[in-house]
Amino acid sequence: MGAEELTHFLSDLAIQRNVSASTQNQALNAILFLYRDVLKINLPWLDDVQRAKKPQHLPVVFTREEVRALLAQLDGTLWLMAMLTYGAGLRLLECLRLRVKDVDFQYQQILIRDAKGADREWGWQYVFPSSRSSMDPRSGVERRHHAPEDALQRAIKRAIRKANIVKPGSVHTLRHSFATHLLESGYDIRTVQELLGHADVKTTMIYTHVLNRGGRGVVSPVDALT
């Protein structure tokens, strides 16, 4: 069979048999293995294959009440880390890698960066440092790294259970909740995109599906006349 027959077969899986994307990919990989490793034939690119659509997985989002209940189960540094993660929509490592100089109290903002600085300058110290020093495997120098990732992860899991939240949430759920709650409050999608650091607005658009308010979420223009 050539490219035409293989294209038809793989497209038929998606269109007629309605298989999942993973099943179609498994069939494609099996064909590639057969031709490349067994028959020693290089297949042309199968650009015309109709690909099965991957199901869109909507992110888990806490309600405002659930966020409040979760945060109430935390205290100290872990509370502050969770509050920052939700309050600024941070990823876990963005929170852990915050440097002292990244926190601007005057303008009440934090700067998310991916950079390295002098290890002895105060401004470049981690806001949430590890409780102990460790050896840097690359340089062999003993340093104080940022707090371990699993510390906040475990604390959030415990807080979810204590708050009787049945959703399968995690640290990253606080970031999803941040974005969703901003959209609920009327902020535009481009603003949320910039705050989350998404390169493509299509990534941010998934939170509009989470809201799923339909027509009830739209304010009629006639209301502005009164």
C-alpha positions as CSV (number, residue, x, y, z in Angstrom):
1,M,0.0,0.0,0.0
2,G,1.2,3.5,-0.8
3,A,0.5,6.9,0.6
4,E,-3.0,7.1,-0.9
5,E,-4.2,3.9,0.7
6,L,-2.6,4.7,4.0
7,T,-4.0,8.2,4.1
8,H,-7.5,6.7,3.4
9,F,-7.1,4.1,6.1
10,L,-6.0,6.6,8.8
11,S,-8.6,9.1,7.8
12,D,-11.3,6.4,7.9
13,L,-10.4,5.7,11.5
14,A,-11.2,9.2,12.5
15,I,-14.2,10.0,10.2
16,Q,-16.1,6.7,9.9
17,R,-14.9,4.8,13.0
18,N,-14.7,7.8,15.2
19,V,-11.7,6.6,17.1
20,S,-9.8,8.7,19.7
21,A,-6.7,10.7,18.7
22,S,-4.5,8.3,20.7
23,T,-5.9,5.3,18.9
24,Q,-5.3,6.9,15.5
25,N,-1.7,7.8,16.6
26,Q,-1.1,4.3,17.7
27,A,-2.2,3.0,14.2
28,L,0.0,5.6,12.5
29,N,3.0,4.6,14.7
30,A,2.5,0.9,13.9
31,I,2.4,1.6,10.2
32,L,5.6,3.8,10.4
33,F,7.3,1.0,12.3
34,L,6.2,-1.6,9.8
35,Y,7.4,0.4,6.8
36,R,10.6,1.9,8.3
37,D,12.0,-1.0,10.4
38,V,10.5,-4.1,8.8
39,L,10.0,-3.3,5.1
40,K,12.8,-0.7,5.0
41,I,10.6,1.7,3.1
42,N,10.6,5.5,3.8
43,L,7.0,6.7,3.7
44,P,6.2,10.2,2.4
45,W,4.6,12.6,4.8
46,L,0.9,11.9,5.2
47,D,-0.2,15.5,5.2
48,D,-3.7,14.7,3.9
49,V,-4.7,12.5,6.8
50,Q,-7.7,13.7,8.7
51,R,-6.6,13.7,12.3
52,A,-8.9,12.6,15.1
53,K,-9.7,15.5,17.5
54,K,-8.3,15.3,20.9
55,P,-10.9,15.9,23.6
56,Q,-10.6,19.3,25.2
57,H,-9.9,18.9,28.9
58,L,-11.2,21.9,30.8
59,P,-9.0,22.8,33.8
60,V,-10.3,22.3,37.4
61,V,-11.2,25.6,38.9
62,F,-12.0,26.4,42.6
63,T,-14.8,28.8,43.4
64,R,-14.0,31.9,45.4
65,E,-15.5,30.2,48.5
66,E,-13.4,27.1,47.9
67,V,-10.2,29.2,47.6
68,R,-11.1,31.0,50.8
69,A,-11.7,27.7,52.6
70,L,-8.4,26.2,51.3
71,L,-6.3,29.2,52.3
72,A,-7.9,29.1,55.8
73,Q,-6.2,25.7,56.3
74,L,-2.7,27.1,55.7
75,D,-0.5,29.4,57.8
76,G,2.9,30.9,57.8
77,T,5.1,30.7,54.8
78,L,3.0,28.1,53.1
79,W,-0.1,30.4,53.4
80,L,1.9,33.2,51.8
81,M,3.1,31.0,48.9
82,A,-0.4,29.8,48.2
83,M,-1.8,33.4,48.5
84,L,0.8,34.6,46.0
85,T,0.1,31.7,43.6
86,Y,-3.6,32.5,43.5
87,G,-3.3,36.2,43.8
88,A,-0.9,36.6,40.9
89,G,-1.7,33.5,38.9
90,L,1.8,32.1,39.3
91,R,3.1,28.7,38.3
92,L,4.6,26.7,41.1
93,L,8.2,27.3,40.0
94,E,7.5,31.0,39.4
95,C,6.5,31.3,43.0
96,L,9.5,29.3,44.3
97,R,12.0,31.1,42.2
98,L,10.9,34.6,43.2
99,R,13.9,36.7,44.2
100,V,13.9,39.5,46.7
101,K,14.5,42.1,44.0
102,D,11.4,40.8,42.1
103,V,9.1,42.1,44.8
104,D,8.3,45.8,44.3
105,F,6.4,47.1,47.4
106,Q,6.2,50.6,46.1
107,Y,4.3,49.7,42.9
108,Q,2.7,46.7,44.6
109,Q,3.8,44.3,41.9
110,I,6.1,41.3,41.3
111,L,8.3,40.6,38.4
112,I,8.5,37.1,36.9
113,R,11.9,36.5,35.4
114,D,14.1,33.6,34.3
115,A,17.6,34.8,35.0
116,K,20.6,34.1,37.1
117,G,22.4,36.6,39.4
118,A,25.3,36.9,41.9
119,D,24.7,34.3,44.6
120,R,25.8,36.7,47.5
121,E,23.8,39.8,46.5
122,W,20.7,40.3,48.8
123,G,18.4,41.2,45.9
124,W,19.1,37.9,44.2
125,Q,18.3,35.7,47.2
126,Y,15.2,33.6,47.0
127,V,12.0,34.9,48.8
128,F,11.2,31.3,49.8
129,P,14.6,29.7,50.4
130,S,15.2,26.1,51.4
131,S,15.7,25.4,55.1
132,R,19.2,23.9,54.3
133,S,22.1,24.4,52.0
134,S,22.9,21.9,49.3
135,M,25.7,21.2,46.8
136,D,25.2,22.5,43.3
137,P,26.0,19.5,41.1
138,R,27.1,21.7,38.2
139,S,29.6,24.0,40.0
140,G,30.3,22.0,43.2
141,V,29.6,25.1,45.3
142,E,27.4,24.8,48.4
143,R,24.3,27.0,47.9
144,R,20.9,27.7,49.5
145,H,18.4,26.7,46.8
146,H,14.7,27.7,46.8
147,A,12.1,25.8,48.9
148,P,11.4,22.3,47.5
149,E,8.5,21.9,45.1
150,D,6.8,19.1,47.0
151,A,6.4,21.2,50.2
152,L,3.7,23.4,48.8
153,Q,2.2,20.6,46.7
154,R,1.7,18.4,49.8
155,A,0.4,21.4,51.8
156,I,-2.2,22.2,49.2
157,K,-3.4,18.6,49.0
158,R,-3.8,18.5,52.8
159,A,-5.6,21.8,52.7
160,I,-8.0,20.6,50.0
161,R,-8.9,17.5,52.1
162,K,-9.3,19.6,55.3
163,A,-11.5,22.1,53.5
164,N,-13.8,19.2,52.3
165,I,-13.2,20.2,48.6
166,V,-14.1,17.2,46.4
167,K,-12.4,18.6,43.3
168,P,-9.1,17.0,42.2
169,G,-7.2,20.2,42.7
170,S,-3.5,21.0,43.0
171,V,-1.2,24.0,43.3
172,H,-1.8,24.8,39.6
173,T,-5.6,24.9,40.2
174,L,-4.9,28.2,42.0
175,R,-3.5,29.6,38.8
176,H,-6.6,28.4,36.8
177,S,-8.8,29.9,39.5
178,F,-7.0,33.2,39.2
179,A,-7.6,33.5,35.5
180,T,-11.2,32.4,35.7
181,H,-12.1,34.8,38.5
182,L,-10.5,37.7,36.6
183,L,-12.7,36.9,33.6
184,E,-15.7,36.6,35.9
185,S,-14.9,40.1,37.2
186,G,-15.0,41.5,33.7
187,Y,-11.3,41.8,32.8
188,D,-10.7,41.3,29.1
189,I,-9.0,38.2,27.7
190,R,-5.9,40.1,26.5
191,T,-5.2,41.4,30.0
192,V,-5.5,37.9,31.4
193,Q,-3.3,36.5,28.7
194,E,-0.6,39.1,29.5
195,L,-0.8,38.4,33.2
196,L,-0.5,34.6,32.7
197,G,2.4,35.0,30.2
198,H,0.6,33.1,27.4
199,A,2.2,33.5,24.0
200,D,-1.0,32.8,22.2
201,V,-4.4,34.0,23.3
202,K,-5.9,30.7,22.2
203,T,-4.3,29.2,25.3
204,T,-6.1,31.7,27.5
205,M,-9.4,31.2,25.7
206,I,-9.9,27.9,27.5
207,Y,-11.0,29.8,30.6
208,T,-13.9,31.3,28.7
209,H,-15.1,27.7,28.2
210,V,-14.8,27.1,31.9
211,L,-17.2,30.0,32.6
212,N,-19.7,28.7,30.1
213,R,-22.3,31.3,31.1
214,G,-23.9,31.6,27.7
215,G,-26.3,34.5,27.2
216,R,-26.8,35.1,30.9
217,G,-23.2,36.3,31.1
218,V,-23.8,39.1,28.6
219,V,-25.1,42.5,29.8
220,S,-27.7,43.8,27.4
221,P,-26.8,47.2,25.8
222,V,-30.2,48.4,26.8
223,D,-29.1,48.3,30.4
224,A,-26.6,51.1,29.7
225,L,-29.4,53.4,28.6
226,T,-31.0,53.5,32.0
